[in-house]
């Protein structure tokens, strides 16, 4: 490829794409307003979602199973990995890339216009700038990083808690929240009060207050604070129809049930690299009909979550995590498993009470009203 690939955005998806393109000897130019900014957020995923090329230095903890709690404590027998976020960033080396510190003001085919007045031209432009703020429902969380001794009483004997809804209902009119507890390595644990999804979602001050109540007072010795707020979907409801190829959270790789996108991006990045290196359009390979159908079903699943009251939300997740692991995996991790996704949704509907079942069925059949595109320069 004579002109190479211009990657917009140096977050996890953009940096991973650039890293793997460079390994395939494809010229890369990366554009970001702050390309060397150190990533702060905690990233995690199911271990079986990860590609085998990742450096072990990218991982803070790899667990065989995680705890979940609705009205009672249970366990998910599926491996879970917490990234060492700075380690992941360092491992995705960019040696040989041209790094441009600038802001994108426009994209015209394979030409990128920058705020400085510079115009870049490549063979392909890939937009990896993340899911810009838009009208989609959001996830919010307020977390503290503490030592293991402080976190231990809230783990209930598990190595990590994915969702602990106990105590997360303040009243029936307010959104519920759950406690997320994971190891970060070096004797550090994250205790995070999370609003899974809302439109609007719970504010950070309210989440901090709930965490204080849940813990019986915020502990001394907090090492740092984590604040989370992001849209639960990509910036476009149908990224395969966009004129510019979007990848990562920008391109529909965010799971609207969980908000996770990093593992999806890492898993699919070599498919993109192979296509680009061969001069093919990666879109048909990333978005076959089955993947588009699954994406649309998951958007409807997000619509379901927004319509559940707090008690129904907990019942929904109890039913979800009571399913066989294979059904959980189909819904959470397989982008193109249409049959498995439909089976999982049907299992949940059949497992909840009739009133919740009616809400779930109604939400699953409705068209979400918040799937309009975000405003994006270029």
Secondary structure, DSSP 8 states (H G I E B T S, - for coil): --S-EEEE--SHHHHHHHHHHHHTT--EEEEETTTT----S--EEEGGGS-TTS-GGGEEEEES-EEEESSSEEEE-S-EEEE-HHHHHHHS--TT-EEEE--EEEEETTEEEETTS-EEE-SEEEE-----S-SS-EEEEEEEEEEHHHHHTTTTTSS-EEEE-TT--S-TTS---EEEEEEEETTEEEEEEEEEEETT---HHHHHHHHHHHHTS--S---EEEEEEEESS-S-TTGGG-SSEE-GGGGT-S-TTT---HHHHHHHHHHHHHHHHTT--SHHHHS-HHHHHHHHHHHHHHHHHHH--HHHHHHHHHHHHHS-HHHHHHHHH-TT-HHHHHHHHHHHHHHS-HHHHHHHHHHHHS--TT--------
